[in-house]
Amino acid sequence: MCGISALISPAGQFLNKIESMNNAIKHRGPDDEGFYGYSINTKKAVNLGGASTPNDVLSFHSIEEVCGDYKGKVNLALGHRRLSIRDTSARGHQPMLSRCDRYSIVFNGEIYAIEDMRNELIALGYQFNSDSDTEVLLSGYVEWKEAVLEKLNGMFSFIIFDTELEEVFIARDRFGIKPLYYCYSEVNGLAFASEIKQFTILDDWSAEINGPRAYDFLNWGQTDHTVETMFKGVYHVPSGHYCRFSIKNIPRKPSFECWYKIKPYDYNLSFEDASKDFEELFVDAVSIRLKADVPIGTCLSGGLDSSSIVCVVNKLLGDQQVQKTFSSCSEHAKFDEREFVYEVLNKVNNVDPCLFELNHDQFANEISELIYQQDEPFLSPSVFAEWSVFQQVKNGGVKVTLDGHGADEQLIGYHTFYGSHLFSLFKRLNWVKLFNEMLALKKLHGYGFGYSFRKLLRGVLPNSINQLLFKMTARPTTRVEWLDTSLLNVDEIQDDFNSEVVSVAELSIEQLTKTSLPKQLRWCDRDSMAHSVESRVPFLDYRIIEFLASIPDSYKLDEGITKRILRESMESYLPEKVTNRIDKMGFVTPAELWVKSDPDQYKYLIQQSINKSQGILNKEAEKRFTDMIDGKLNFDHSFWRAIFFAEWVDVFKVKV
């Protein structure tokens, strides 16, 4: 797990720029750094160290010069920050060169179960100097070019340069677990980076707001749902895509080819058989993510997903290794999951738990730091809860964790799926089943018939009527009175993210690829890497996602019960209280209670946010959020979005 930087310029650049970009992400790779440069005119490549390059790395690779001392210009500059996880020796240093020196790579991520591909390459005549997955990936590209991507099970973003063809190849993993951004300027050429903050050091950088994406965030709570970011001119490399281009003909905006889409297949076995198949897949997904040359831990919220990981890890490790778990707690019972955490801890053995309470004062003091590390604003203080967990992980001497991201979106874990489920039954005229599901929702979750009828009406009524109902119930609408949308360059007709009336399967894919998972992956990447910790996500093993996309919806949601197949397959692993748990929390904070306990502080914070927003938050915003503090209006996350947005504008000096 690492951080990467790249500058590609037809006019040539001095390497001090790539060095500064690398310095901005030292947290992603404090163990080592390296640089590579190539000049089109001289056909010369240089491999350089840096201030953080260990002496044993310099001597092992015969690196005699560091980046800061190199005075020549290059057309391609690569930078790398290393968090040593696999083969922590000097042999795993990056940028890594192929044995023939033709290819070089900077790679961020982990490739799991790499042994089969390594053996296949050895049979083809390849030799290896290290035990790192980076060397296997590079050799795989040499042999198979872009076809190597289909062979990879992991999380990754990487850049490979071919000196013979003078072209770069850039790719990102199937689901965008590992980040990669790019931007173009006349002065710097095309720049790539693991984090947006790396661009801020470039000479002609100017942080300008991307109004439509800011609107999506402020009104709908959506980020990372397109290739655009909230910074104008800064883009995501799209997940499951790659590009290739010559450094002699650099595109202002690269053209990416899709190499992966979720591929459901025919699956006709029973629920019992499917549960056994899922168990086998899940245990293997966890198992291959336990391989590392550094300590591994698990994040345990007490929910079904993280508890499943902890219990499977316990069975796999046995008495061979102590499992460290990390759990955030709260002094407020409504937001505390200790009872479920203790149920799991009492079920497993050979475990070293860390439980801690979230601190309001720490949250208030670290908002600016959180915004800086995240690059873009986030939705709620739940990011602070995850941030605090990874602080404890680092303090506990652990470098790798296994986490439960991606389970809810594909196992139908969110209650937002109920609307799609009910409407699907309605469209099929399955009245008996529809009535039984409505009864189950009332019995299990307290959702009365009024809730169910509203969900059904949303699919029947025209959008104009739905918008009126949303306004009456204080839900987001396409018309926003507390924002000056003219400053954001948007009109009143924008995407409506309220829709829940597509099919369950369609909503699942939408959440996996657009509305839910992508932003969570950014939050997790920044929260973990800010503390030099690698987060691995077994639920996002592509084999699991394709399997779950292939089975009937009823195997995942039926009679008001979510995640049915996970509950069934993990029954022998989990404590009964967790298996049968039907509420949904995750890493949460008592944020509303914090606000109500110190109203003056937050009224002041709202006023400061309006001032910092450069007019985007208007006077109606002040009234809206003051009413929330005073209890005159239902409290919702738009309160936090306004605060975090204004802080983002201030921290990054964003021009509106």
TAUR-V228010 format. One record per residue. NEAR is the number of other ideal C-beta (glycine too) atoms within 12 Angstrom. D_LAST is the distance of its C-alpha to the last C-alpha in Angstrom with 1 decimal. Layout:
# TAUR-V228010
near=NEAR d_last=D_LAST
near=NEAR d_last=D_LAST
This chain:
# TAUR-V228010
near=47 d_last=34.8
near=51 d_last=32.7
near=49 d_last=29.5
near=53 d_last=29.2
near=53 d_last=27.4
near=53 d_last=27.9
near=50 d_last=27.0
near=43 d_last=28.6
near=33 d_last=28.6
near=28 d_last=31.1
near=21 d_last=31.0
near=26 d_last=31.6
near=39 d_last=30.0
near=26 d_last=31.4
near=39 d_last=31.7
near=29 d_last=30.1
near=40 d_last=26.7
near=48 d_last=28.1
near=37 d_last=29.6
near=33 d_last=26.4
near=45 d_last=24.8
near=50 d_last=28.0
near=29 d_last=27.9
near=32 d_last=24.5
near=44 d_last=26.4
near=32 d_last=29.7
near=33 d_last=29.7
near=44 d_last=30.1
near=40 d_last=33.2
near=28 d_last=34.9
near=34 d_last=38.3
near=42 d_last=38.0
near=44 d_last=35.9
near=50 d_last=36.6
near=50 d_last=35.5
near=46 d_last=36.6
near=42 d_last=36.2
near=44 d_last=37.6
near=27 d_last=38.1
near=26 d_last=38.9
near=16 d_last=41.0
near=15 d_last=43.2
near=14 d_last=43.2
near=19 d_last=43.1
near=31 d_last=41.5
near=34 d_last=41.0
near=37 d_last=40.9
near=40 d_last=39.6
near=39 d_last=39.3
near=39 d_last=36.9
near=23 d_last=37.1
near=32 d_last=37.3
near=37 d_last=39.8
near=25 d_last=43.1
near=15 d_last=46.2
near=19 d_last=48.1
near=32 d_last=45.4
near=24 d_last=45.6
near=14 d_last=49.4
near=20 d_last=49.6
near=30 d_last=47.5
near=14 d_last=48.9
near=30 d_last=45.4
near=14 d_last=46.3
near=22 d_last=42.9
near=25 d_last=39.6
near=38 d_last=36.2
near=23 d_last=35.5
near=19 d_last=38.8
near=30 d_last=38.3
near=14 d_last=37.6
near=23 d_last=37.7
near=27 d_last=35.0
near=40 d_last=34.6
near=38 d_last=33.1
near=46 d_last=32.7
near=50 d_last=31.8
near=50 d_last=32.1
near=53 d_last=31.5
near=51 d_last=32.7
near=44 d_last=32.8
near=44 d_last=35.7
near=42 d_last=36.4
near=36 d_last=40.1
near=41 d_last=41.3
near=37 d_last=43.9
near=29 d_last=46.3
near=25 d_last=44.9
near=21 d_last=47.1
near=28 d_last=46.1
near=24 d_last=46.9
near=40 d_last=43.6
near=46 d_last=41.6
near=50 d_last=38.7
near=49 d_last=37.9
near=44 d_last=41.1
near=34 d_last=43.3
near=31 d_last=45.8
near=19 d_last=49.5
near=15 d_last=49.6
near=21 d_last=46.5
near=22 d_last=45.1
near=38 d_last=42.3
near=43 d_last=39.8
near=44 d_last=37.5
near=50 d_last=34.7
near=52 d_last=34.6
near=49 d_last=32.8
near=45 d_last=34.7
near=45 d_last=38.2
near=40 d_last=40.7
near=38 d_last=43.3
near=25 d_last=47.0
near=34 d_last=46.9
near=19 d_last=50.7
near=18 d_last=51.6
near=33 d_last=49.4
near=29 d_last=50.6
near=16 d_last=54.2
near=19 d_last=53.7
near=28 d_last=52.4
near=18 d_last=55.3
near=12 d_last=57.6
near=15 d_last=56.1
near=12 d_last=56.8
near=24 d_last=53.7
near=16 d_last=54.1
near=28 d_last=51.7
near=23 d_last=51.2
near=30 d_last=49.3
near=22 d_last=48.9
near=35 d_last=45.1
near=41 d_last=43.4
near=46 d_last=41.4
near=35 d_last=44.6
near=43 d_last=45.7
near=46 d_last=42.4
near=45 d_last=42.5
near=39 d_last=46.2
near=41 d_last=45.4
near=40 d_last=42.9
near=30 d_last=45.5
near=24 d_last=48.0
near=22 d_last=46.1
near=23 d_last=42.8
near=25 d_last=40.2
near=17 d_last=43.0
near=30 d_last=42.8
near=34 d_last=39.8
near=20 d_last=42.0
near=29 d_last=44.2
near=39 d_last=41.6
near=37 d_last=41.3
near=45 d_last=38.5
near=43 d_last=34.9
near=47 d_last=33.5
near=49 d_last=31.1
near=47 d_last=32.8
near=50 d_last=32.9
near=43 d_last=36.3
near=42 d_last=37.2
near=29 d_last=40.4
near=29 d_last=41.7
near=17 d_last=44.3
near=18 d_last=42.0
near=27 d_last=39.0
near=29 d_last=36.7
near=41 d_last=34.5
near=42 d_last=34.6
near=42 d_last=31.8
near=46 d_last=32.2
near=45 d_last=30.9
near=39 d_last=33.0
near=40 d_last=33.8
near=43 d_last=31.4
near=39 d_last=28.7
near=46 d_last=30.1
near=43 d_last=29.1
near=48 d_last=25.6
near=47 d_last=24.8
near=44 d_last=21.5
near=45 d_last=21.0
near=40 d_last=18.7
near=28 d_last=19.9
near=25 d_last=19.4
near=16 d_last=21.9
near=20 d_last=22.7
near=36 d_last=23.2
near=36 d_last=24.3
near=40 d_last=23.9
near=45 d_last=23.2
near=47 d_last=24.1
near=49 d_last=23.7
near=47 d_last=24.7
near=43 d_last=21.5
near=44 d_last=18.0
near=39 d_last=18.2
near=40 d_last=20.8
near=40 d_last=18.3
near=30 d_last=16.6
near=27 d_last=19.9
near=33 d_last=19.9
near=21 d_last=20.1
near=18 d_last=17.3
near=31 d_last=14.9
near=20 d_last=11.2
near=30 d_last=9.1
near=24 d_last=6.3
near=37 d_last=5.5
near=30 d_last=8.5
near=30 d_last=8.1
near=27 d_last=11.9
near=38 d_last=12.6
near=43 d_last=10.4
near=38 d_last=12.4
near=38 d_last=15.5
near=43 d_last=15.2
near=45 d_last=14.5
near=40 d_last=17.1
near=33 d_last=19.6
near=30 d_last=19.3
near=35 d_last=19.2
near=41 d_last=18.1
near=41 d_last=19.8
near=34 d_last=21.3
near=24 d_last=20.4
near=26 d_last=20.4
near=30 d_last=16.6
near=43 d_last=14.6
near=45 d_last=11.2
near=37 d_last=10.4
near=27 d_last=10.3
near=31 d_last=13.8
near=40 d_last=15.4
near=34 d_last=18.2
near=39 d_last=21.1
near=41 d_last=24.6
near=37 d_last=25.9
near=39 d_last=28.7
near=32 d_last=32.2
near=31 d_last=31.3
near=36 d_last=32.2
near=31 d_last=31.8
near=27 d_last=34.0
near=31 d_last=33.4
near=23 d_last=35.0
near=38 d_last=33.4
near=19 d_last=34.8
near=19 d_last=32.7
near=33 d_last=29.3
near=22 d_last=27.1
near=20 d_last=23.5
near=19 d_last=23.2
near=36 d_last=26.5
near=16 d_last=28.6
near=27 d_last=29.5
near=21 d_last=32.8
near=20 d_last=33.4
near=28 d_last=36.2
near=29 d_last=36.3
near=20 d_last=36.1
near=31 d_last=37.8
near=17 d_last=41.4
near=20 d_last=43.4
near=14 d_last=47.2
near=12 d_last=50.3
near=20 d_last=51.3
near=13 d_last=54.2
near=18 d_last=55.5
near=16 d_last=56.0
near=23 d_last=53.7
near=16 d_last=56.0
near=18 d_last=56.0
near=27 d_last=52.2
near=28 d_last=51.9
near=21 d_last=54.2
near=28 d_last=52.2
near=42 d_last=48.9
near=30 d_last=50.5
near=20 d_last=51.7
near=31 d_last=48.3
near=44 d_last=46.4
near=30 d_last=48.9
near=23 d_last=48.7
near=37 d_last=44.9
near=40 d_last=45.1
near=24 d_last=48.0
near=28 d_last=46.4
near=39 d_last=43.3
near=35 d_last=45.7
near=25 d_last=46.6
near=30 d_last=45.2
near=24 d_last=46.7
near=25 d_last=44.9
near=24 d_last=45.0
near=40 d_last=43.5
near=43 d_last=42.5
near=49 d_last=41.3
near=49 d_last=38.7
near=48 d_last=40.6
near=43 d_last=39.0
near=42 d_last=42.2
near=39 d_last=40.9
near=45 d_last=42.8
near=46 d_last=40.8
near=46 d_last=40.7
near=45 d_last=44.3
near=49 d_last=45.4
near=48 d_last=44.1
near=50 d_last=45.7
near=40 d_last=49.0
near=40 d_last=49.2
near=42 d_last=48.4
near=37 d_last=51.2
near=27 d_last=53.6
near=30 d_last=52.7
near=26 d_last=52.9
near=16 d_last=56.0
near=13 d_last=57.4
near=14 d_last=56.1
near=21 d_last=52.9
near=23 d_last=51.4
near=38 d_last=48.2
near=37 d_last=45.6
near=41 d_last=43.4
near=44 d_last=40.4
near=43 d_last=39.5
near=44 d_last=37.1
near=34 d_last=38.8
near=31 d_last=38.2
near=19 d_last=40.3
near=21 d_last=39.6
near=12 d_last=42.0
near=15 d_last=39.7
near=28 d_last=37.3
near=28 d_last=40.0
near=36 d_last=41.6
near=26 d_last=44.2
near=21 d_last=47.1
near=36 d_last=46.0
near=38 d_last=45.2
near=24 d_last=48.7
near=27 d_last=50.3
near=44 d_last=48.9
near=31 d_last=49.9
near=22 d_last=53.4
near=29 d_last=53.7
near=35 d_last=53.0
near=21 d_last=54.8
near=20 d_last=54.1
near=30 d_last=50.6
near=24 d_last=48.9
near=30 d_last=46.3
near=31 d_last=43.5
near=31 d_last=42.4
near=27 d_last=40.0
near=25 d_last=38.1
near=37 d_last=34.4
near=24 d_last=33.4
near=29 d_last=31.1
near=15 d_last=30.7
near=22 d_last=29.8
near=34 d_last=27.1
near=26 d_last=25.6
near=13 d_last=25.8
near=25 d_last=24.5
near=35 d_last=21.2
near=23 d_last=19.2
near=23 d_last=21.7
near=37 d_last=21.5
near=35 d_last=17.8
near=29 d_last=18.2
near=38 d_last=21.2
near=42 d_last=19.8
near=40 d_last=16.7
near=46 d_last=14.9
near=48 d_last=15.4
near=39 d_last=18.7
near=34 d_last=20.5
near=34 d_last=23.0
near=38 d_last=25.1
near=32 d_last=27.4
near=44 d_last=25.6
near=40 d_last=26.8
near=41 d_last=30.3
near=45 d_last=30.3
near=40 d_last=28.8
near=38 d_last=31.8
near=47 d_last=34.2
near=41 d_last=33.4
near=30 d_last=33.7
near=35 d_last=37.2
near=40 d_last=37.9
near=30 d_last=37.2
near=18 d_last=39.3
near=30 d_last=42.0
near=20 d_last=42.3
near=36 d_last=41.2
near=33 d_last=39.2
near=38 d_last=39.1
near=47 d_last=38.7
near=51 d_last=39.3
near=47 d_last=36.9
near=43 d_last=36.9
near=44 d_last=33.6
near=41 d_last=34.1
near=45 d_last=37.2
near=36 d_last=35.8
near=42 d_last=34.2
near=49 d_last=37.5
near=43 d_last=40.1
near=42 d_last=38.7
near=42 d_last=38.0
near=31 d_last=35.3
near=28 d_last=36.5
near=30 d_last=33.9
near=40 d_last=36.6
near=39 d_last=39.1
near=37 d_last=37.6
near=35 d_last=38.0
near=46 d_last=41.4
near=42 d_last=42.7
near=33 d_last=41.5
near=32 d_last=43.1
near=32 d_last=46.4
near=27 d_last=46.0
near=19 d_last=45.5
near=15 d_last=48.6
near=10 d_last=50.5
near=18 d_last=51.5
near=15 d_last=52.2
near=12 d_last=54.3
near=20 d_last=51.8
near=26 d_last=48.9
near=20 d_last=50.8
near=20 d_last=51.7
near=39 d_last=48.1
near=34 d_last=47.1
near=20 d_last=50.0
near=26 d_last=48.9
near=35 d_last=45.3
near=21 d_last=46.9
near=17 d_last=49.4
near=23 d_last=47.3
near=22 d_last=43.8
near=16 d_last=44.6
near=25 d_last=42.7
near=15 d_last=44.8
near=19 d_last=45.6
near=15 d_last=42.9
near=23 d_last=40.3
near=31 d_last=42.0
near=24 d_last=42.4
near=29 d_last=38.7
near=36 d_last=37.9
near=29 d_last=40.4
near=22 d_last=39.2
near=32 d_last=35.7
near=28 d_last=37.3
near=19 d_last=39.3
near=19 d_last=37.2
near=12 d_last=34.9
near=20 d_last=31.1
near=15 d_last=30.8
near=16 d_last=33.3
near=28 d_last=31.7
near=25 d_last=28.3
near=16 d_last=30.3
near=22 d_last=32.0
near=27 d_last=28.8
near=18 d_last=27.5
near=12 d_last=31.0
near=19 d_last=30.9
near=21 d_last=27.4
near=26 d_last=26.3
near=32 d_last=22.9
near=29 d_last=23.0
near=28 d_last=21.1
near=22 d_last=20.4
near=35 d_last=18.2
near=21 d_last=18.6
near=36 d_last=16.7
near=39 d_last=13.2
near=25 d_last=11.4
near=28 d_last=11.6
near=16 d_last=10.8
near=23 d_last=7.0
near=33 d_last=7.7
near=20 d_last=10.1
near=28 d_last=13.1
near=15 d_last=16.4
near=18 d_last=18.8
near=15 d_last=20.8
near=29 d_last=19.4
near=24 d_last=21.5
near=25 d_last=23.8
near=27 d_last=24.3
near=30 d_last=27.0
near=27 d_last=29.7
near=33 d_last=32.7
near=31 d_last=35.4
near=25 d_last=35.6
near=26 d_last=38.5
near=40 d_last=38.7
near=29 d_last=38.8
near=25 d_last=35.8
near=36 d_last=33.7
near=40 d_last=34.9
near=28 d_last=33.7
near=30 d_last=30.4
near=38 d_last=29.9
near=42 d_last=31.1
near=33 d_last=29.0
near=31 d_last=25.8
near=33 d_last=25.1
near=34 d_last=26.8
near=38 d_last=28.1
near=36 d_last=25.3
near=40 d_last=23.0
near=42 d_last=26.1
near=39 d_last=27.1
near=40 d_last=23.8
near=42 d_last=24.3
near=45 d_last=27.9
near=47 d_last=27.4
near=39 d_last=25.1
near=42 d_last=27.2
near=46 d_last=30.4
near=43 d_last=29.5
near=38 d_last=27.8
near=34 d_last=31.4
near=34 d_last=33.0
near=44 d_last=34.5
near=45 d_last=34.9
near=47 d_last=34.5
near=45 d_last=36.8
near=45 d_last=36.7
near=42 d_last=40.1
near=42 d_last=39.1
near=46 d_last=37.0
near=39 d_last=40.0
near=37 d_last=39.9
near=29 d_last=43.5
near=41 d_last=42.8
near=40 d_last=39.9
near=28 d_last=42.1
near=36 d_last=45.0
near=46 d_last=43.1
near=31 d_last=41.7
near=28 d_last=45.3
near=38 d_last=47.1
near=24 d_last=47.4
near=31 d_last=44.7
near=24 d_last=47.6
near=36 d_last=48.1
near=40 d_last=44.7
near=43 d_last=44.5
near=28 d_last=47.6
near=23 d_last=48.9
near=28 d_last=45.7
near=32 d_last=46.0
near=41 d_last=43.1
near=42 d_last=43.5
near=33 d_last=47.2
near=43 d_last=47.9
near=45 d_last=46.4
near=35 d_last=48.4
near=32 d_last=51.6
near=36 d_last=51.2
near=38 d_last=50.4
near=23 d_last=53.0
near=19 d_last=55.4
near=30 d_last=52.7
near=36 d_last=50.9
near=28 d_last=52.2
near=18 d_last=53.1
near=22 d_last=50.7
near=38 d_last=47.7
near=28 d_last=49.0
near=22 d_last=49.3
near=34 d_last=46.1
near=28 d_last=44.1
near=24 d_last=41.2
near=28 d_last=37.8
near=31 d_last=36.0
near=37 d_last=35.1
near=42 d_last=33.3
near=31 d_last=32.1
near=37 d_last=31.4
near=30 d_last=32.5
near=35 d_last=28.9
near=27 d_last=29.6
near=23 d_last=32.6
near=31 d_last=30.7
near=34 d_last=28.5
near=21 d_last=31.5
near=18 d_last=33.4
near=19 d_last=31.0
near=22 d_last=29.3
near=15 d_last=28.5
near=21 d_last=26.6
near=32 d_last=24.4
near=24 d_last=23.9
near=20 d_last=22.7
near=30 d_last=20.4
near=37 d_last=18.9
near=24 d_last=18.4
near=23 d_last=16.8
near=38 d_last=14.4
near=32 d_last=13.5
near=22 d_last=12.9
near=31 d_last=10.8
near=37 d_last=8.5
near=25 d_last=6.9
near=20 d_last=8.8
near=38 d_last=8.4
near=41 d_last=11.9
near=26 d_last=14.1
near=19 d_last=17.6
near=22 d_last=19.2
near=34 d_last=17.6
near=26 d_last=19.4
near=21 d_last=22.6
near=31 d_last=22.4
near=39 d_last=22.1
near=29 d_last=24.5
near=23 d_last=26.9
near=31 d_last=26.7
near=30 d_last=27.7
near=19 d_last=30.5
near=13 d_last=31.7
near=13 d_last=31.3
near=19 d_last=29.1
near=18 d_last=29.6
near=27 d_last=27.6
near=25 d_last=25.4
near=33 d_last=22.9
near=36 d_last=19.9
near=39 d_last=20.5
near=38 d_last=19.9
near=42 d_last=17.0
near=44 d_last=15.1
near=44 d_last=16.3
near=43 d_last=15.7
near=47 d_last=12.2
near=39 d_last=11.3
near=34 d_last=13.6
near=42 d_last=12.0
near=38 d_last=8.6
near=25 d_last=11.1
near=26 d_last=13.6
near=34 d_last=11.7
near=19 d_last=9.5
near=36 d_last=6.4
near=18 d_last=3.8
near=29 d_last=0.0
